[in-house]
Amino acid sequence: MSKKKTDQVSPLEWKQRLLALRGDIEALLAGHEEPRAQPESDQEVGDRAARAEAVLDHEMAAETTRRRHVELNRIDAALKRLEDDEFGDCVTCGNPIGPERLALDPATPFCIHHAK
């Protein structure tokens, strides 16, 4: 990892930041119930409005859980890039990712030009 990519932040500090982010997300997942199965009929939850609310709650919880798992995967990939001495390089073009961008999102794999 070159100095230009990290702008005075050591690999150990990046690793600590990434592991702290990982721990925060794991704690959120541990404190959050897995989404229960969707209600199957109106009789289960009462009227249609209650069923619609239960379905919406289920979908929101499922999406939150999915997004947290995606973020864990991004962090794991960043930790792997750190191990491989590729951290701070865009995975698309290989150019350095700006230090401001890394400071905001250490798990980002893309430079500003290749971010989607």
C-alpha positions as CSV (number, residue, x, y, z in Angstrom):
1,M,0.0,0.0,0.0
2,S,1.6,3.3,-1.1
3,K,1.5,6.4,1.0
4,K,-0.5,8.3,-1.6
5,K,-3.4,5.9,-1.2
6,T,-3.8,6.1,2.5
7,D,-2.6,9.7,3.1
8,Q,-0.9,9.0,6.5
9,V,-3.2,6.2,7.7
10,S,-1.4,3.0,8.4
11,P,-2.6,-0.4,7.3
12,L,-3.1,-1.3,10.9
13,E,-5.4,1.7,11.4
14,W,-7.4,0.9,8.3
15,K,-7.7,-2.7,9.6
16,Q,-8.9,-1.4,13.0
17,R,-11.5,0.9,11.3
18,L,-12.8,-1.9,9.1
19,L,-13.0,-4.4,12.0
20,A,-14.8,-1.8,14.2
21,L,-17.3,-1.2,11.4
22,R,-17.7,-5.0,11.1
23,G,-18.3,-5.3,14.8
24,D,-21.0,-2.5,14.7
25,I,-22.9,-4.3,12.0
26,E,-22.6,-7.7,13.6
27,A,-24.0,-6.1,16.9
28,L,-26.9,-4.7,14.9
29,L,-27.6,-8.1,13.4
30,A,-27.4,-9.8,16.7
31,G,-29.8,-7.4,18.3
32,H,-32.3,-7.7,15.4
33,E,-34.7,-10.5,15.1
34,E,-34.6,-12.4,11.8
35,P,-37.7,-11.5,9.8
36,R,-40.5,-13.8,10.6
37,A,-42.5,-15.5,7.8
38,Q,-45.0,-13.2,6.1
39,P,-48.6,-13.6,7.5
40,E,-50.5,-16.0,5.2
41,S,-54.0,-14.9,5.6
42,D,-56.2,-12.1,6.9
43,Q,-57.4,-14.3,9.7
44,E,-53.9,-14.5,11.1
45,V,-53.5,-10.8,11.8
46,G,-57.1,-9.4,11.7
47,D,-58.1,-7.0,9.0
48,R,-56.5,-6.2,5.7
49,A,-54.8,-3.0,7.0
50,A,-53.2,-5.0,9.8
51,R,-52.0,-7.6,7.3
52,A,-50.6,-5.0,5.0
53,E,-48.8,-3.4,7.9
54,A,-47.4,-6.8,9.0
55,V,-46.3,-7.5,5.4
56,L,-44.6,-4.1,5.2
57,D,-42.8,-4.7,8.5
58,H,-41.6,-8.1,7.3
59,E,-40.3,-6.7,4.0
60,M,-38.5,-3.8,5.8
61,A,-36.9,-6.1,8.3
62,A,-35.8,-8.5,5.6
63,E,-34.3,-5.7,3.5
64,T,-32.5,-4.2,6.5
65,T,-31.0,-7.6,7.3
66,R,-30.0,-8.1,3.6
67,R,-28.3,-4.7,3.5
68,R,-26.3,-5.4,6.6
69,H,-25.1,-8.7,5.2
70,V,-24.1,-6.9,1.9
71,E,-22.1,-4.4,4.0
72,L,-20.4,-7.2,5.9
73,N,-19.3,-8.7,2.6
74,R,-18.0,-5.3,1.4
75,I,-16.0,-5.0,4.6
76,D,-14.6,-8.5,4.3
77,A,-13.6,-7.7,0.7
78,A,-11.8,-4.6,1.9
79,L,-10.0,-6.5,4.6
80,K,-8.9,-9.0,1.9
81,R,-7.6,-6.2,-0.3
82,L,-5.7,-4.9,2.7
83,E,-4.1,-8.3,3.2
84,D,-3.2,-8.5,-0.5
85,D,-1.7,-4.9,-0.4
86,E,-4.4,-3.8,-2.9
87,F,-6.4,-1.6,-0.4
88,G,-6.9,1.9,-1.6
89,D,-6.8,1.0,-5.3
90,C,-9.9,1.0,-7.4
91,V,-10.8,-2.6,-8.4
92,T,-11.9,-1.4,-11.8
93,C,-9.0,0.8,-13.0
94,G,-6.3,0.3,-10.4
95,N,-6.0,4.0,-9.7
96,P,-5.8,5.2,-6.1
97,I,-9.1,5.9,-4.3
98,G,-9.1,9.4,-2.9
99,P,-8.3,9.6,0.8
100,E,-11.5,11.6,1.5
101,R,-13.5,8.9,-0.1
102,L,-11.8,6.2,1.9
103,A,-12.2,8.2,5.1
104,L,-16.0,8.3,4.4
105,D,-16.3,4.7,3.4
106,P,-13.2,2.5,4.0
107,A,-14.9,-0.5,2.4
108,T,-15.4,1.2,-0.9
109,P,-13.8,-0.7,-3.8
110,F,-14.1,2.1,-6.4
111,C,-12.6,5.4,-7.2
112,I,-15.0,8.3,-7.6
113,H,-15.1,7.7,-11.4
114,H,-16.1,4.1,-11.1
115,A,-18.6,4.4,-8.2
116,K,-22.1,3.4,-9.3
